[in-house]
Amino acid sequence: EGSLGISPDLLLRIRGSVVPKSLVWAVPASMAAIGMYLYWGGETEGSSTVSQAWNGYSFVLGFLIVNRMRIAYDRFWESVSLLQAMRGEWTDAFHSCMSFCTRDPAKQDQVVKFRGGLLRLFSLLHESALARLCVKCDLDEMPVIDPRGIEPEYLEFVMEHPERTDILMPWIEQSIIDASHAGTIDVEPPILSRAFNELSRGMVNFVNVTKIPAYPLPFPIVQMIQFLMIFHALVTPTIASLIMYNWRWAGMLAFSSVFSFWCINYIAMEIEMPFGNHYNNLPVCQMQRSFNETLLISTHHYMQRPPSYDPRGKPFSQPPQEVDMSNARQSTRKSAKEFYRLDSTELTARHVDSGVRMQLCNSDPPNQSKDVAEPPGQDYEDFVHADDVGVEAAVVLQSDVRMRPAEQAVDENLASNVAAISTV
């Protein structure tokens, strides 16, 4: 918006606007008022009585359409609130199940299988809920996380059912229970029950929001408003030509009255049913994509454990301080001459020829050191950072394996760590 709170692009935008439809009624009414004024010759006797009667009629009609506008606005924001609450509950339930998984190395295959299946079931659940609300719309563009891996007959069964949420919710709950019995989830039952509570609250919010598309504004109200609006558009030119003393003012009165009433009515019609493919409806496809991104980020390797913190990096006598996030990345990059410490391990760097060589030294005994060659042409700050990745790599380097760039690494266990260092 501009300095005065007015944006020319916003005023002139046609997509999603109710102005063109309102002009269809307002322009003919204005032209009719001008024609009638020129035919009758302007203000006539008894025009004040006609004006008072018309003002009363306009007040009643204005009250009805403004009340419809208020109801439509409440329905729109209630839909937004319930959908956001539904997403929040299901997202929290998913993250809880991810964090409840065991860290036992012997059960990691089961953990991967459980997480992959739950990831896809939650994506299907959210997509099914949005599709249920937009039952009269074409939502082929609504994405889901690739469901391949789920048993085909089960997938075919749920996709053909009209109430898919009623199938997917029990599947998710049964998957969590089976994982708990198999030891894939390592948490006490009272804590695990939180995930079920969040699932149920999300389902309650979904069922609550289904009332919006299922139960529109009562028919008698809509019918009466339409009759009164049409009558108002037909009679206003006549009234304006009788009560105004100038043909210009007659046209302006008819135009402004009809235009404003129909604008309010069309706005109410646009937002009282917020689910669909119109420009003023809720962006359900964007909501689904955002939900999928939230689920997929849980598969990142940084999400498998929380970050560590070394209190020796900041004296306890100094309180925490706020920093600018735009400089947060640069603040983690240290000079090549600075020491990075983790317990008894220190990582130093020294420039050798065209490359940089890192040396890991154990304090006990100091003679056991491993060299790590960095590819020439790269800065040390781009190769090793004083953050979690660099510290984790320093711990890995305590092994008797000579670490090289990711494309030259022989040990598969070190390949991911080298790639992380090289690409950060």
N, C-alpha and C positions, 0 to 999 in steps of 0.2 A: 504494500500500500504506500501511497505517497505521503508527503509531510502533513497533509490535511486529512489523512485517513481515507482517501479516495483513490482508487486505482483505475485508470482508463481501461486496462485490459479486463478488469473484472466487470466494469460497466458495459463493455461492448461484447462480452462473450455470449454466444448464443447457445452453446452446448449446456444443457441442463437448466436453461432459463425458462421462466414462465412468461416473460414479456411478449414473445411472438404470439402465443396463444391468447393472451389478454388483448393484444392489439386487434385481433380478429373481431372482437366485440366492441372495443372502444372506438376505433376509427369509423365504422359505419354509424355508430350512435352519434358521434360528433358531426358527421356530414348530414345526418338526418335532422339534427337540431338546427343547424344553420339553414337548411332548406325550409323547414317549418317556420322559422323566424322570418325569413324573407317572404314567405307565402302569407303569413298572418299579420305581419307588420309590427311585431314586437310585443311589448307588455300589454296585457288586456285587463279588463275589469275583473276583480275577484281573484287575481293571481296570488294575493297574500294568503287566502284561504287554501288554495291549492298547494302552496309552498309549505304551509304548516302540516297539512295532511301527508305530503310526500316526505317531509322530515321525519315524521313518526314512523312511516313505513321503512325508511332507510335505517332508522335506529334499530328496529327489530331485526332487519336483515343483517346489519352489521354485527349485532350481538350474536346471532347464530353463526356466522362465518368465523368470527374471532374465537368463539367457543370451540368450533371445529378445529381451528388452527391450534389452540392450546392442547386439545386432545391428541392431535396428530404429533405435535412436538413431544408430548409426554410419551407417546408410543415409540417414537423414534429413539429417544435417549434411554428409555427402558430397555429396548432391544440392544443398544450398544452396551449398557451396563451389564445385562445378563450374559451376553456373549463374552465380554471380557472376564467376568467372574467365572464362567465355564472354562475358558481357556486357562485362567490362573489356577484353578483347582486341578485340572488334568495335568498341567505342566508340573505343578508341585508334586503330584502323585507320581508322575514319571521319574522325576529327579530323585524322589525318595527311594523308589525301587532301584534306581541305578546305584545310589550310594549304599544301599543295604546289601549289595552283592558281596560275597566272600572274597577275600584276598588269598585264599589257599591256592598255591600253584597247581595242585593236583586237580582242582575243579575249574580251572580257567576255561576249558573247552565248554563246559556247561554254562559258565557265566556269559561267554560270547554268544552262545545259542539263545540264552534267555534274553539278553539285551537286544539282540537283533530281532527276535520275534516280537518283543514288547514294543520296540521302536516302530515297527510297521503296523502293529495293531492300534497303537495310539494315533498314528497318522490316519488310518482308515476310520477310526472312531470320530475324530474331529471333522474329517471330510464328510462322513455320513450325516453328522449333525447339521452341518451347513447345507448339505444337499436336501435334507428333510425340510429345512426352513424355506428353501427356494425351489419347492416342488414344481412350480409352473415355469421354471426358467431352464435355459440350456446352459449347463455348467460343465461342458466338456473340457474347458481349460483349467478346471480346478485340479491341482496336482496332488499326488500322494507319493510317499516314499515307495520306491520300487518293491512291490509285494512278492517278487519272485523268491522262492524259498518256503513260502507258506504252502501247505498241501493244496493242490489244485482243486480238489473236490470241495474242500472247505471254502476256498476263495470263491468258487462259482456259486456255492450255496448262499453266501452272505451277499454277494453282489446282485443276486436275483430277488432278494427279500426286500419288501417295501420299508420295513422298519429295521434297518441294519444296526442301529445303535443298540437295540434290544438283544442283538446277537453278539456284537463285539464286546459289550460291557461284561457279560458273563465269561467270555473267553479270556479277557484280561484278568479278571479276578481269579479264575481257575489257574491261569499261568502263574500268578503270584503265589497261590497256595501250593501248587506243585513244586515250584522253586524253593519254597520254604521247607517242605518236607524232604526234598532232595539235598538240602544243605547249600544250595546255590545262594540263597539269601541267609545271611548270618546276622540276625537281629532278633531280639526278644518279641514275642507275640504282641504285647501291649504297644510297642513302638511300631510294629508292622501294621497294626490296626489303623494307624494314622493314614496310611495310603488308601485304605478302603474308605475311610471317612471322606477323604478328598475326592475320590472317585464318585461317591454317592452325592456329595454336594454339587459337583460339576454336573451330574445327571439331573439333579433337581433344578438347577439353573437352566439346563437345556429344555426340560419339559415346561418350565415356566415361560420361556421365550417362545415356545410353539403357539402360545395363545395369540400372539400378535398376527401371524398370517392366517390362523384358523378362525379368528373372530374379528371381522372388520367392524367399522362403525355401523350402528344399527340402521337398517334399511329406511325406516320412516324419516329419520333425520336427514339422510342423504337425499332422499326423494324430495322432501319439502324444500331443502336448500336449493336444489336444482330448479324447481318450479319458481321459487321466489327470485332467483338470480336471472332467469330468462325473462320473467315479467319486468324486473327492474331494468334490464338492458333495453327492452322494447318501449317502456313508458318514459324513461328518463329523457330522451330527446324531446318528447312532447312537453314535459314539465319545464325543461330548460328553455324552450322557445317561448313559453308563456310568461315566465317570471323574470327573465333577463331583458334589459333595455338596449342591448347591443348584440349583434349577431356573433361577434367574436367571443364575447363572454358566454353566450349560449353554447357555442361549440366547445369552449374550454370546460364549462361545467359538466356537460354531458360526457366529454372524454375523460376527465379526471375521476368522476364518480364511477363510471362503468369500469374504467381501467383498474382503479384501486380495489374495487370489490372482487373483480375476477382474478386479480393477482393473488389476493389473500386466499381465495377459494382454491386456486390451482396449486399454491404452495402446500396447503393442507392435503390436497389429493396426492401430491408427490411424496410427502414424507410420512403419511399415516400408514403406508405399507412399505417398510424399508428394505424388503428382500425382493430382489429381482435383478434385471439387467439394465435398468435405467441409470442415467448418470447420477441421479440424486439418491440412489439406493446404497446400501452398505457395501463396501468392497470385499465381498466374501472370498473371492479368489485370492486377493492380497492377504486376507486374514489366514487362509490356509497355507500360503507360501511362508508367511511369517512363523506360523506354528511349526511347519516342517523344519525351518532353519533352527528353531529353538531345540527341536529334537535332535537334529543332526550334529549340533555343536557338542552334544554330550558324548559323541563318539571320538572326539579329538583326544589325542594322548595327554594333553594338558589337563583334561577333565578327569583323568583316572586317579589322580591324587591331588591334594591341596598343595599350594606352594609352601616351601619352607622359609623360615626367617631366622637370620643370624643376629641376635641382639648386639653382638660386638661391633656390628657395622655402624651403630648409632649409640653414643653414650647415654646411659640411663638418666643422667642428670639433665639432659635436654629433652623437652617435651616434643611430641610429634608436631610437624608443621605441614601446612598445606603447600602443595606444589602445583605448578601449571602442567596439565597433562600433555600439552604439546611439546614440552621439554622433558617429559618423563623418560622417553626412550633414549634421548641423548645423555640423560643423567646416569643411565646404567652402563654407558660405554666409558671405560677407563683408559688411561694412557698405557702404552706398551711397557712402560717402566714400573708400573704399579703392581704390588703383590696382591694376589687374591687368596684368601685364607678360608679354609674349612677344616675345623679341628686341627689335626697335625699336618695338614696338607697345604702347601703353598704352590701357586702356579706363577711362574715368571716367564718373561719373554726377552729375547735378545736378538737383535738384527744380525743376520748372517747372510752375506752376499746379497742376492736379489730377492731372497725370501725371508720369512720370519720363522724362527724355530722356538717352539714352546718347550719348556722343560718342567717336568713334574718331579718334585723332590719330597721324599718322605723324611721327616726329621729324625726318624730312628729306624734304620741307620741312614745317614745322609748320602752314602755313596750309591744307593739304589735309585737311579733316576732313569726315566724313559723320555726319549726325544719324540716330538711330534712335528713333522714337517708340514708347513703350510704352503700351498701353491704360490709361486711368484706372482706378483702383480696385485695381490690383495692386501688391504690394510689389516693390521692386527685387530683394530676395533670391529671390523666386519667379520673376523674369524672367531674371536672369543669375546664374550660379554661377561660382565660381572653380574649375571642374573642367574636364575634357576638352571637354565640350560648349561651355562658355563660351569656352574658348580657341580651339576650332575655329571657332566663330562669329565671333570677333574677327578671325581670319585671313580669313574669307570677306568680312567687312565692308570689307576694304581695296580691294575693287572699287568701281567708280563707280556701284553700284546702291544706291538708298535702300531699306533694309530696314524693313518694317513687320510687324505681326502676321501669323501664318500665314494667317488667313482673308483678309487684304488683300494678301498678297504677289503680285506680278506675275511675278517671275522664278521659274520652276519649279525651278531649281537651288538657290534659297535656301529654298524652302518647307519642305523636310525639316528644315533647320537651325533655322528659326524655330519650327517645331512642337516640336522637341526642347527649345529654350530655354523655350518657353511652358509645357510640360507637365512639366518636371523638378520 
